[in-house]
Amino acid sequence: MKSLTGFQYLQAEIACKHDKSFEKKTWDERLAHFNTINLHDPRIFKIASDPIGLRAAILAHNQTELGLASGYMISLDACSSGLQILSLLVSCPKSFDLCGGRSDQCVDSYTAIYGAMNLHGVLTRKQVKAAIMTSLYGSVATPESTFGEHIDLFYETIEAMAPGAWDLNLGLQQLWDEVSGSTYEWIMPDNFHACIETKDKENKPFKFLEEDYKLSVNVDARPDFHKGLGPNIIHSIDGMVVREMLRRCMFNPATLEFLAHIFSGPVNSNVVTPDDKMVEALWSNYDETGFLSVRILEHLTPDNAGIVHEDTIFEMINTLPKKPFNVVTVHDCFRCHPNYGNDLRRQYNTILADINDSIMLQDIAKQVAHQDIKTNKVGKIDRDVILDGEYLLA
């Protein structure tokens, strides 16, 4: 993974605020574009993609040049986070390539699919993006209304370019057939409990001015088709990624010092306190999924350290940044001080690598359906490839 200085991250930010298209270009291209911008020319704001954001970034740049702290936070976005998660749950290299997984280029999956369909002049990239995003969450109506007579071409293209992710998308829709009742729930590796209550529509008859009418109302019942199951599962993983990023980047150094102390002496595994119960739950989730949440570090004590494997805990600690730093998130957009841009990207890549190495999909499907559901990895993505991913978060 290419490392940039904090000043370079700030310059790349200015390039993207000036021209949004550079958000999908390489670091070198962003820095090259920055060098073409006259920061002292007020006319640049008239043509900027984000004039207000550009002013703030330039102000931070000027303060940095003077050796002053600005407090400015750069923004780094995930490259199609939903597609990334779908790809990694089944370890599909081809799908992962489409969202920046194994490329030295900043891949725009929507543009790539748009280009492969060769519908320039018929549809815009914006229309295609909306159709792709919704289709990966189970929508049929939006793609059909967007592509019309070209709908078969769309399905053929996305299936060819992202086979594993698309197959999983369809499989999650079919999983609803294995769910009984109108409520389904599951527990994430970080012990976040998700519960979904579904509704069905029922026509209620009523009279008004002696005329008979029917009103469609939502009732507690199991619908025959529920397209929300797949999106809910993927969004739950997306949410966990955000929580893990915050815990990893904003860890308490005193917690790590305490852990070094408790593992240096005798430990036991008496499960009695709330912390002990949480450690037991998180370690059990790890056994079931292969994904260990960094949340466990907050709850380890001498009384429960015997539940876990010391080597596994310190392997996790070694993946954390050297120093904690503040992070602000909006979905899959992460903001931090420019000096921590490299650390932010490394933490994101580490979480994605852990998802790829896990059997989280199988565990969630089992919980939702209350039965053993067989899931397979369709390929192999080396952990180091994910850790070195240049534009997974950019």
Backbone torsions as a table, in degrees:
resi	resn	phi	psi	omega
1	MET	NA	129.0	-179.1
2	LYS	-68.2	131.9	177.2
3	SER	-99.3	137.2	176.5
4	LEU	-117.6	155.0	172.5
5	THR	-78.1	164.4	177.2
6	GLY	-60.1	-37.3	179.8
7	PHE	-66.3	-36.9	178.0
8	GLN	-68.0	-38.7	176.0
9	TYR	-61.1	-39.6	179.0
10	LEU	-66.2	-39.3	177.9
11	GLN	-66.8	-40.4	177.0
12	ALA	-63.6	-36.5	177.4
13	GLU	-63.2	-42.9	179.0
14	ILE	-62.0	-41.3	178.9
15	ALA	-59.9	-41.6	-178.2
16	CYS	-73.9	-34.5	176.3
17	LYS	-68.2	-34.0	179.5
18	HIS	-71.8	-42.6	-179.2
19	ASP	-141.4	107.0	-174.1
20	LYS	-57.7	-27.0	-177.8
21	SER	-61.0	-22.3	-178.3
22	PHE	-76.3	-6.6	173.0
23	GLU	-65.4	-20.3	179.9
24	LYS	-107.7	21.0	179.3
25	LYS	-117.3	169.1	-175.1
26	THR	-71.2	166.6	176.3
27	TRP	-59.3	-43.9	-179.1
28	ASP	-61.4	-40.1	179.6
29	GLU	-68.1	-36.8	178.2
30	ARG	-65.7	-44.5	-179.4
31	LEU	-67.1	-35.8	177.7
32	ALA	-65.4	-40.1	178.6
33	HIS	-66.7	-37.4	177.7
34	PHE	-56.3	-39.6	-177.4
35	ASN	-69.1	-11.9	178.0
36	THR	-93.0	-7.3	-175.6
37	ILE	-91.5	127.6	174.3
38	ASN	-86.8	100.0	-174.8
39	LEU	-64.9	-15.3	-177.4
40	HIS	-97.5	-0.1	-179.0
41	ASP	-93.9	111.9	-177.6
42	PRO	-65.4	-15.8	-178.7
43	ARG	-70.5	-17.6	-177.8
44	ILE	-64.4	-25.0	-177.9
45	PHE	-73.1	-23.2	-178.8
46	LYS	-70.4	-28.3	-178.4
47	ILE	-107.2	1.0	-175.9
48	ALA	-70.4	144.9	175.2
49	SER	-64.8	-35.8	-179.6
50	ASP	-135.9	82.3	-174.6
51	PRO	-61.3	-38.9	179.8
52	ILE	-68.8	-45.4	177.7
53	GLY	-62.2	-37.2	179.2
54	LEU	-64.3	-43.2	178.5
55	ARG	-59.2	-43.8	-179.2
56	ALA	-64.6	-42.2	-178.8
57	ALA	-67.5	-39.6	179.0
58	ILE	-67.4	-39.1	176.4
59	LEU	-59.6	-43.7	178.1
60	ALA	-63.9	-39.1	178.6
61	HIS	-61.5	-44.9	-178.7
62	ASN	-66.4	-39.8	177.8
63	GLN	-65.4	-38.7	178.5
64	THR	-63.1	-41.4	178.5
65	GLU	-61.1	-29.6	179.4
66	LEU	-87.6	0.8	-179.5
67	GLY	79.4	19.9	-179.2
68	LEU	-101.2	146.0	176.3
69	ALA	-79.2	128.5	-178.2
70	SER	-101.7	-27.0	-175.8
71	GLY	75.9	8.3	-177.8
72	TYR	-70.7	143.0	178.6
73	MET	-117.0	128.5	175.8
74	ILE	-79.2	159.8	178.8
75	SER	-114.6	129.9	174.6
76	LEU	-124.9	127.3	-176.4
77	ASP	-105.9	146.5	173.6
78	ALA	-72.2	148.1	178.1
79	CYS	-87.6	92.6	179.6
80	SER	55.7	69.3	-173.4
81	SER	-58.2	-38.9	179.1
82	GLY	-62.1	-43.6	178.0
83	LEU	-67.2	-36.5	176.6
84	GLN	-59.3	-47.1	-177.7
85	ILE	-65.3	-46.7	177.7
86	LEU	-57.2	-42.6	-178.3
87	SER	-64.9	-42.5	-174.5
88	LEU	-77.9	-29.3	178.3
89	LEU	-60.7	-30.7	179.4
90	VAL	-113.1	4.7	178.5
91	SER	52.6	56.2	179.3
92	CYS	-99.0	106.7	-177.8
93	PRO	-59.4	-39.7	-176.7
94	LYS	-67.2	-43.4	177.4
95	SER	-63.4	-39.7	-178.0
96	PHE	-67.5	-34.3	176.1
97	ASP	-59.6	-32.9	-175.0
98	LEU	-71.0	-19.3	179.2
99	CYS	-117.7	38.0	171.6
100	GLY	81.5	16.1	-172.6
101	GLY	-69.8	-43.3	-173.1
102	ARG	-133.7	49.0	-175.7
103	SER	-136.4	148.2	174.0
104	ASP	-90.9	8.3	175.4
105	GLN	-109.8	151.9	176.8
106	CYS	-82.5	97.6	-172.3
107	VAL	-79.3	135.0	171.5
108	ASP	-109.0	102.4	-173.9
109	SER	-59.4	-36.8	-177.9
110	TYR	-67.7	-41.7	177.7
111	THR	-66.4	-37.8	-179.5
112	ALA	-63.1	-45.2	179.3
113	ILE	-68.2	-40.8	178.1
114	TYR	-59.1	-44.6	179.4
115	GLY	-66.1	-39.7	-178.7
116	ALA	-66.6	-30.1	-180.0
117	MET	-76.9	-20.5	176.6
118	ASN	56.5	49.4	179.6
119	LEU	-111.5	26.1	177.4
120	HIS	-59.7	133.6	-177.9
121	GLY	91.8	-19.6	177.4
122	VAL	-98.6	-46.3	177.9
123	LEU	-132.6	157.9	175.7
124	THR	-95.1	163.1	176.8
125	ARG	-60.4	-37.1	-179.4
126	LYS	-60.7	-41.2	178.6
127	GLN	-66.6	-43.5	-179.3
128	VAL	-64.8	-40.2	179.2
129	LYS	-59.6	-46.2	-179.6
130	ALA	-60.6	-40.1	-179.8
131	ALA	-68.1	-41.6	-179.0
132	ILE	-65.6	-48.4	-177.9
133	MET	-57.6	-47.4	-177.9
134	THR	-71.7	-33.1	-179.5
135	SER	-67.0	-33.5	178.3
136	LEU	-71.8	-9.4	174.6
137	TYR	-114.5	26.0	170.5
138	GLY	94.3	-2.8	-177.4
139	SER	-72.4	137.6	173.7
140	VAL	-112.1	-36.6	-175.3
141	ALA	-64.2	-44.6	-177.4
142	THR	-64.2	-48.6	176.5
143	PRO	-59.6	-40.5	-178.3
144	GLU	-66.3	-40.2	179.5
145	SER	-71.8	-29.2	-179.3
146	THR	-77.3	-48.0	-171.8
147	PHE	-92.7	-22.1	176.9
148	GLY	53.9	-120.6	-178.1
149	GLU	-66.7	-12.6	-179.9
150	HIS	-97.2	12.5	-174.5
151	ILE	-61.6	-37.5	178.9
152	ASP	-64.5	-37.4	177.9
153	LEU	-63.3	-39.5	178.9
154	PHE	-61.7	-50.8	-178.1
155	TYR	-64.0	-39.5	178.0
156	GLU	-63.2	-39.6	-177.6
157	THR	-69.8	-48.3	-176.6
158	ILE	-69.4	-33.1	177.4
159	GLU	-68.4	-35.0	179.4
160	ALA	-74.8	-36.3	-174.7
161	MET	-87.0	-27.4	-179.8
162	ALA	-136.1	63.1	-171.3
163	PRO	-61.5	-46.9	-178.0
164	GLY	-66.9	-44.1	-179.6
165	ALA	-64.6	-42.0	-178.8
166	TRP	-68.2	-40.2	179.1
167	ASP	-64.1	-39.5	177.7
168	LEU	-65.9	-39.3	177.3
169	ASN	-56.7	-45.2	178.6
170	LEU	-68.6	-38.1	-179.5
171	GLY	-65.0	-37.6	178.7
172	LEU	-66.4	-32.8	175.8
173	GLN	-66.8	-39.5	-179.6
174	GLN	-71.7	-22.1	-179.4
175	LEU	-60.1	-25.1	179.5
176	TRP	-58.9	-29.7	179.8
177	ASP	-65.8	-20.3	-179.2
178	GLU	-93.9	-2.4	-178.2
179	VAL	-95.4	129.5	176.6
180	SER	-104.0	146.1	-179.7
181	GLY	85.0	176.3	-176.4
182	SER	-100.3	1.5	-179.6
183	THR	-126.1	137.9	173.8
184	TYR	-138.5	150.7	-175.2
185	GLU	-149.8	159.3	178.7
186	TRP	-157.6	161.6	-179.4
187	ILE	-115.4	130.1	179.0
188	MET	-80.0	161.8	179.0
189	PRO	-55.9	-28.7	178.5
190	ASP	-89.1	15.3	176.1
191	ASN	70.2	22.7	170.2
192	PHE	-77.6	127.8	-177.7
193	HIS	-96.2	122.4	178.3
194	ALA	-108.8	135.4	179.3
195	CYS	-141.8	128.3	-178.9
196	ILE	-120.5	127.7	174.6
197	GLU	-106.8	121.2	-177.8
198	THR	-94.8	160.6	179.1
199	LYS	-128.4	157.2	171.6
200	ASP	-125.6	165.0	-179.3
201	LYS	-101.0	140.3	179.0
202	GLU	-137.1	137.6	179.6
203	ASN	-86.4	118.7	179.6
204	LYS	-101.8	120.0	179.4
205	PRO	-76.1	146.1	174.3
206	PHE	-155.2	163.0	-179.9
207	LYS	-112.8	142.8	174.3
208	PHE	-143.5	120.7	-176.9
209	LEU	52.6	45.2	177.1
210	GLU	67.4	8.8	177.3
211	GLU	-103.7	143.9	178.3
212	ASP	-88.0	133.4	177.7
213	TYR	-135.3	166.9	173.9
214	LYS	-131.4	138.1	-179.9
215	LEU	-118.9	126.5	178.6
216	SER	-81.4	122.1	-178.2
217	VAL	-129.7	154.5	176.0
218	ASN	-83.3	134.9	178.7
219	VAL	-132.1	157.1	177.0
220	ASP	-72.1	101.5	-179.2
221	ALA	-162.1	162.9	179.8
222	ARG	-89.6	114.2	177.6
223	PRO	-71.9	152.8	178.7
224	ASP	-64.8	-33.7	179.3
225	PHE	-130.9	131.2	-178.7
226	HIS	-134.3	99.2	-176.4
227	LYS	-79.4	-4.1	-178.2
228	GLY	-79.4	-14.3	-175.1
229	LEU	-60.5	-49.1	179.9
230	GLY	-60.4	-53.3	178.0
231	PRO	-56.9	-39.3	-179.1
232	ASN	-63.7	-40.4	178.6
233	ILE	-66.3	-47.1	-178.7
234	ILE	-65.4	-40.8	178.7
235	HIS	-65.9	-32.2	178.2
236	SER	-66.4	-36.0	176.9
237	ILE	-71.7	-40.0	176.3
238	ASP	-57.3	-44.3	178.5
239	GLY	-64.6	-38.3	178.4
240	MET	-64.6	-37.0	177.7
241	VAL	-58.8	-43.6	178.9
242	VAL	-62.5	-45.7	-179.7
243	ARG	-63.1	-41.2	179.3
244	GLU	-66.5	-37.1	177.5
245	MET	-62.1	-45.0	-179.8
246	LEU	-63.8	-43.1	-179.7
247	ARG	-66.6	-39.6	-177.9
248	ARG	-69.8	-43.5	-174.7
249	CYS	-80.6	-29.4	-176.5
250	MET	-113.0	38.2	179.6
251	PHE	-66.4	159.4	178.3
252	ASN	-93.6	114.5	-179.7
253	PRO	-55.8	-32.0	179.3
254	ALA	-63.6	-31.3	177.9
255	THR	-64.0	-41.9	-179.9
256	LEU	-68.1	-37.4	177.1
257	GLU	-64.5	-39.7	179.0
258	PHE	-65.0	-40.3	179.9
259	LEU	-65.3	-39.4	177.5
260	ALA	-61.6	-33.4	-179.6
261	HIS	-73.5	-46.0	-173.7
262	ILE	-70.6	-29.0	179.6
263	PHE	-82.5	-6.1	178.4
264	SER	-85.8	-9.3	-179.6
265	GLY	-122.8	-172.2	179.7
266	PRO	-67.4	143.2	178.4
267	VAL	-128.9	161.7	175.8
268	ASN	-140.1	-179.7	-176.2
269	SER	-131.2	44.6	175.8
270	ASN	-79.4	114.7	-175.8
271	VAL	-94.6	98.6	-176.8
272	VAL	-135.3	-35.0	-175.0
273	THR	-92.6	167.0	175.8
274	PRO	-57.4	-38.8	176.7
275	ASP	-61.7	-42.4	179.7
276	ASP	-62.5	-42.5	179.4
277	LYS	-62.7	-39.6	-179.9
278	MET	-68.4	-42.6	177.8
279	VAL	-61.0	-43.2	178.8
280	GLU	-60.9	-42.2	-179.8
281	ALA	-66.5	-45.5	-178.4
282	LEU	-66.5	-38.0	179.0
283	TRP	-70.9	-35.3	175.7
284	SER	-65.0	-41.1	176.6
285	ASN	-61.7	-37.4	177.4
286	TYR	-64.1	-42.3	177.9
287	ASP	-61.1	-37.0	-176.5
288	GLU	-79.6	-32.2	-171.6
289	THR	-113.2	-23.8	-173.9
290	GLY	81.1	4.9	178.1
291	PHE	-113.4	117.4	179.6
292	LEU	-100.1	119.5	179.9
293	SER	-77.1	138.3	178.3
294	VAL	-67.2	-10.2	176.7
295	ARG	-57.6	-26.4	-175.8
296	ILE	-62.1	-27.3	-178.5
297	LEU	-63.5	-29.4	-177.0
298	GLU	-74.1	-14.4	-171.6
299	HIS	-119.3	0.0	180.0
300	LEU	-75.0	134.5	177.8
301	THR	-138.4	168.9	176.7
302	PRO	-57.8	-26.8	-177.1
303	ASP	-79.3	-18.7	-178.3
304	ASN	-122.5	0.6	-177.6
305	ALA	-62.6	-22.3	179.6
306	GLY	-70.9	-13.2	179.9
307	ILE	-72.6	-31.8	-170.8
308	VAL	-103.0	171.5	173.6
309	HIS	-96.6	121.2	-176.3
310	GLU	-56.7	-42.8	-177.7
311	ASP	-61.2	-40.2	-179.9
312	THR	-65.1	-40.1	179.6
313	ILE	-64.0	-44.1	-177.4
314	PHE	-76.6	-24.3	171.0
315	GLU	-63.3	-40.8	177.4
316	MET	-64.5	-47.2	-178.8
317	ILE	-57.7	-36.8	-178.8
318	ASN	-68.8	-14.3	177.7
319	THR	-89.8	-8.2	-178.9
320	LEU	-76.6	157.9	176.2
321	PRO	-64.4	159.1	-178.9
322	LYS	-66.8	-33.5	179.2
323	LYS	-130.7	142.9	176.2
324	PRO	-73.3	155.7	177.9
325	PHE	-152.1	156.4	-176.7
326	ASN	-77.0	142.1	178.0
327	VAL	-133.1	138.7	173.9
328	VAL	-119.4	134.2	-175.5
329	THR	-126.6	147.5	166.8
330	VAL	-134.4	100.6	-175.3
331	HIS	55.9	-115.7	-177.2
332	ASP	-103.1	22.8	172.2
333	CYS	-106.0	126.9	-176.3
334	PHE	-120.2	132.8	-178.7
335	ARG	-118.8	137.9	178.2
336	CYS	-155.0	171.3	174.7
337	HIS	-62.4	140.3	-177.1
338	PRO	-53.6	-31.6	-177.8
339	ASN	-66.4	-15.2	-177.7
340	TYR	-110.0	16.3	-179.8
341	GLY	-58.4	-42.3	179.6
342	ASN	-64.5	-43.2	179.6
343	ASP	-63.4	-40.4	179.8
344	LEU	-59.9	-47.1	-179.5
345	ARG	-64.7	-39.2	179.9
346	ARG	-64.2	-40.9	-180.0
347	GLN	-65.3	-40.3	178.2
348	TYR	-63.2	-46.7	179.5
349	ASN	-61.1	-38.1	179.7
350	THR	-63.2	-43.1	179.4
351	ILE	-63.8	-43.3	178.4
352	LEU	-62.9	-38.8	178.2
353	ALA	-63.8	-38.3	178.8
354	ASP	-67.2	-36.6	176.7
355	ILE	-64.4	-43.6	179.6
356	ASN	-61.0	-38.8	-177.6
357	ASP	-79.7	-8.6	-173.8
358	SER	-91.1	172.4	169.7
359	ILE	-117.0	38.9	-177.7
360	MET	-58.3	-40.1	-178.8
361	LEU	-58.9	-46.5	-178.9
362	GLN	-63.1	-40.1	-178.8
363	ASP	-67.2	-43.0	180.0
364	ILE	-65.5	-43.7	179.3
365	ALA	-60.6	-40.0	179.1
366	LYS	-62.9	-42.4	-179.7
367	GLN	-67.4	-41.8	-177.2
368	VAL	-66.4	-41.9	-174.7
369	ALA	-93.2	-8.8	-177.7
370	HIS	56.6	39.1	176.2
371	GLN	-161.2	160.9	177.9
372	ASP	-69.3	121.7	177.7
373	ILE	-114.3	121.1	-178.9
374	LYS	-81.4	122.7	174.7
375	THR	-123.1	146.4	-177.3
376	ASN	-123.8	147.4	168.1
377	LYS	-80.2	130.0	-175.3
378	VAL	-87.6	-10.9	-179.9
379	GLY	-160.8	-159.0	179.8
380	LYS	-138.2	128.6	174.0
381	ILE	-120.6	116.9	-177.9
382	ASP	-63.2	139.7	-179.2
383	ARG	-57.5	-41.4	-178.1
384	ASP	-63.6	-30.3	178.0
385	VAL	-64.1	-41.5	179.9
386	ILE	-70.5	-42.8	-179.5
387	LEU	-62.4	-31.4	179.4
388	ASP	-90.0	2.3	-176.6
389	GLY	-55.7	123.1	-172.3
390	GLU	-78.4	-35.1	-171.7
391	TYR	-129.2	27.3	173.9
392	LEU	-64.3	-36.1	174.4
393	LEU	-131.7	111.8	-175.1
394	ALA	-151.1	NA	NA
